[in-house]
Amino acid sequence: MPSVHLLDHVAGNIRSLVNAIEKLGFTVEWIKSPEDILQAERLIVPGVGHFGHCLSQISQGGYSESIKHHVSAGKPFLGICVGMQALFEGSEEDEAVPGLGLIKGRLNRFRDSDKSVPHIGWNSAKPVNLDSEESKTFYGLHPNSKYYYVHSYAVPYRKGFLEEEGWTVATAQYGNEEFIGAIGRGNVFATQFHPEKSGQAGLRVLEAFLSNQSSHLVDQAVELKVQPGLTRRVIACLDVRSNDAGDLVVTKGDQYDVREKPGAVGGGQVRNLGKPVDVAKRYYQQGADEITFLNITSFRNCPVQDAPMLEVLRRASETIFVPLTIGGGIRETVDTDGTRVSALEVAKLYFKSGADKVSIGGDAVTAAEDYYSSGKVLNGTTAIEVISKAYGCQAVVVSVDPKKVYVDDPKDTSHNTIKTEFPSDKGQQYCWYQCYIKGGREARDIDVRQLVTAVEAMGAGEIMLNSIDKDGTNSGFDIELVNDVKSHVKIPVIASSGAGDPTHFREVFFKTSVDAALGAGMFHRQEYTVGQVKEYLAKEGLLVRPLEPGPRRLS
């Protein structure tokens, strides 16, 4: 079986890349020293997180010169995300740390004030200097395919600047900014996006590199007519917990109550909607852009000993090549033997098992309370801060559980209020959103606006915005809540809770600037598929990622 060498020099989910490589019929050999690079035939350098940290790790490990030697020797090289950024001269993210300087140019932070940062989601990688022969593409890239990006810094594209030196460039558009999504010349190929997280389109790109096919023939069955730019993400969420027999199942609550109602079939029992890995794979095959696992009973157990959930992630990542998020129990804890385990170590367990992001809930609320009580001073020790610093802000999602509290007048509360179009039974027209912890069972004296602005300051990269009022109602997302939060943070926001049919996704995308929308019960009950939602959105004029055939090896 042919092999490829992999340099795991930074933190992150490396398991998905290994699974993708093995899925394509190759084995992985690990680089353990600079000398190993000299013996490698194919070399992949992935990366996530901070440019300065990653480049410092490469330099301190003595890998810089070995990588340059590998490239100059004409051997195949693939850089992914920060692995691509490393090839340039430097980055605005850390001016003090130089890149490898193999390609001219520097990275800048996205500056379009109307767009969320980080840039998270499915965007294009359109070759700009290839001939018009439709079947011939650059390392399997299709002009209309979509690939998964997650980054805050990018190389701006300047027409002809790199092409005149023989580089082939593929670009993406985010807001008003055009940036480099992929670049290649001779034996060197690099992508800002993550091919291992880009579904069938990404696997096709990996196959082209591993097979040394810089000009790769794409199956003519790929007949896509998709506009360039960032798509609207549709996320499938799985609440996972043990049932009364001790088996992990997918469940769904009504206002967070996951037990069947008395008198119903299985009354009083935990609602069982399927096995987590099987359900997640079904959603991947239907076209889900991301899949989230929420371990809703982890607060009762030590996550270090959470072997069943770790196994779910390992098995899911073997066949699911879109981003996976895990939530529940991401906090400092104490092992069963009394050993204190940091939140960073807990997160590392999940990343190593196949997660791309971790979702933090209750600990984010208490951290925000401490943030305000200290006069908005960051202490550097919260779960959000330490995980974000090690893995990058894009790896940290904060799950928020707010509930409406009505008041007669904004002066009646110190919290941030809105005037709602849906008054209370008493006719009250003002409300604020109170945040809860412990699965919606414990209210805290902090409002949603305070919480999201605090966690953004701590380094969170994304907000999963739930709604206790809307959960299980199938009545649509809380549009007022989404607009309020979006107007106060720069990071991406995922609308959650209340989706009952495809029109609700359309409504939230048209009436808010939300970055993604999440569905659960409507998918679990198989009332609608993810594919049906995306087909409906496409017909309504919204840009979504299409399903497409995969690599020839997997067909």
BELRA-V630760 format. One record per residue. D_CENTER is the distance of its C-alpha to the mean C-alpha in Angstrom with 2 decimals. Layout:
D_CENTER
D_CENTER
This chain:
31.62
30.38
28.20
25.76
25.48
22.24
22.12
19.81
20.62
17.57
15.33
12.06
11.22
14.21
15.01
12.92
14.76
17.98
17.61
17.12
20.12
22.18
21.42
23.05
26.08
25.77
25.99
24.30
26.58
25.38
26.61
28.36
30.61
31.28
34.04
31.69
30.19
33.74
34.13
30.87
31.16
27.50
25.13
21.34
19.88
16.07
14.56
11.82
12.78
16.10
18.42
21.53
20.50
19.47
22.65
24.75
23.70
24.68
27.91
28.90
28.44
30.85
28.53
28.86
32.24
31.51
28.53
30.84
33.57
31.40
30.54
34.18
35.40
33.76
31.50
28.16
25.27
21.55
19.25
15.46
13.46
15.58
17.89
18.67
19.04
21.48
23.86
24.63
27.13
25.00
22.42
22.86
20.33
23.20
26.49
28.34
26.55
27.42
25.48
27.27
28.86
28.90
27.79
29.09
26.82
24.65
21.22
21.10
18.70
17.85
20.80
20.76
21.37
20.28
16.65
13.72
12.79
10.36
10.16
6.70
7.27
10.12
13.18
16.47
18.12
21.73
24.54
27.05
30.10
30.67
33.66
33.56
33.94
31.32
30.93
30.40
26.93
25.43
23.93
23.01
21.18
22.13
22.57
21.17
18.26
14.64
12.19
8.50
8.50
6.93
10.25
13.04
15.97
17.34
20.76
22.64
24.41
28.21
30.12
32.29
31.45
29.91
31.44
34.87
34.05
33.12
29.33
27.60
24.72
21.99
20.56
17.98
18.70
16.85
19.34
22.55
21.21
21.37
19.78
19.84
17.14
19.30
22.75
25.43
29.09
31.21
29.56
26.54
23.26
19.99
16.67
14.33
11.70
10.63
13.25
12.47
9.15
11.09
13.20
16.94
16.96
15.16
17.51
20.33
19.57
19.54
22.72
24.39
23.89
25.00
27.95
28.91
28.79
27.95
29.48
27.89
29.25
26.80
28.05
30.00
28.52
25.49
26.91
24.18
25.01
21.84
21.91
20.05
17.33
13.93
13.71
13.28
10.35
11.84
10.05
12.33
12.80
15.25
17.43
18.91
22.20
25.53
28.19
31.81
32.44
29.76
27.40
23.67
23.14
20.79
22.40
22.25
24.18
26.26
25.86
24.20
27.25
26.25
29.84
31.92
34.57
38.14
40.07
37.10
36.67
35.48
36.26
35.04
32.74
28.97
27.68
26.66
24.47
23.83
22.54
18.82
18.37
20.57
18.96
15.39
16.94
18.77
15.80
14.27
17.75
17.98
15.10
12.19
9.16
6.90
8.87
9.29
12.34
14.32
17.24
19.68
22.65
21.32
23.20
26.37
25.68
24.86
21.28
22.80
24.91
22.26
22.94
22.38
18.74
18.10
19.89
17.83
14.68
16.92
18.36
15.33
13.72
17.14
16.95
13.44
11.72
8.45
5.17
6.85
6.88
10.46
12.58
16.31
18.51
16.36
19.47
22.58
24.77
27.99
28.35
31.12
33.40
33.10
30.87
28.56
24.93
22.63
19.19
18.02
19.75
18.32
14.70
15.91
17.25
14.03
12.28
15.49
15.44
12.27
9.35
6.30
5.95
9.19
10.42
13.82
16.46
20.18
20.14
18.43
21.42
24.01
22.54
22.77
26.32
27.27
25.86
28.18
31.09
31.06
31.30
27.67
27.83
24.83
26.02
23.32
23.28
20.86
17.91
15.57
17.66
18.19
14.68
13.45
16.54
16.09
12.46
11.57
10.54
6.90
6.99
8.85
8.53
12.12
13.46
16.65
19.64
22.32
25.62
28.26
31.42
34.17
36.80
39.97
39.37
36.66
39.33
39.24
36.03
34.61
31.11
29.44
30.60
30.19
32.85
31.66
32.82
33.02
35.73
36.45
39.33
41.46
40.66
38.54
36.57
34.47
31.66
29.12
25.98
26.48
23.65
23.98
23.03
23.74
22.35
24.14
27.47
28.11
28.30
27.99
29.78
26.82
25.56
22.11
22.69
23.78
20.82
18.03
20.03
20.64
17.14
16.18
19.23
18.23
15.04
12.24
9.37
8.66
11.13
11.28
14.83
17.00
20.75
23.39
25.88
23.93
22.56
24.33
26.46
25.10
26.36
23.35
20.90
22.52
22.67
24.60
22.14
19.20
21.45
22.67
19.35
18.12
21.48
21.07
17.69
16.18
12.52
10.43
11.56
10.77
14.27
15.16
18.60
21.49
20.40
23.42
23.70
22.25
24.21
22.18
19.03
21.38
22.83
19.75
18.62
22.22
23.23
20.33
17.99
14.94
11.66
10.71
12.88
12.80
15.72
17.26
21.07
21.90
19.92
21.25
24.76
24.36
25.81
23.33
20.92
17.49
19.41
22.11
19.91
18.48
22.07
23.38
20.98
21.94
25.57
25.17
24.16
20.42
18.33
16.10
14.95
17.96
18.54
20.53
22.47
21.20
23.10
26.81
26.59
24.63
26.69
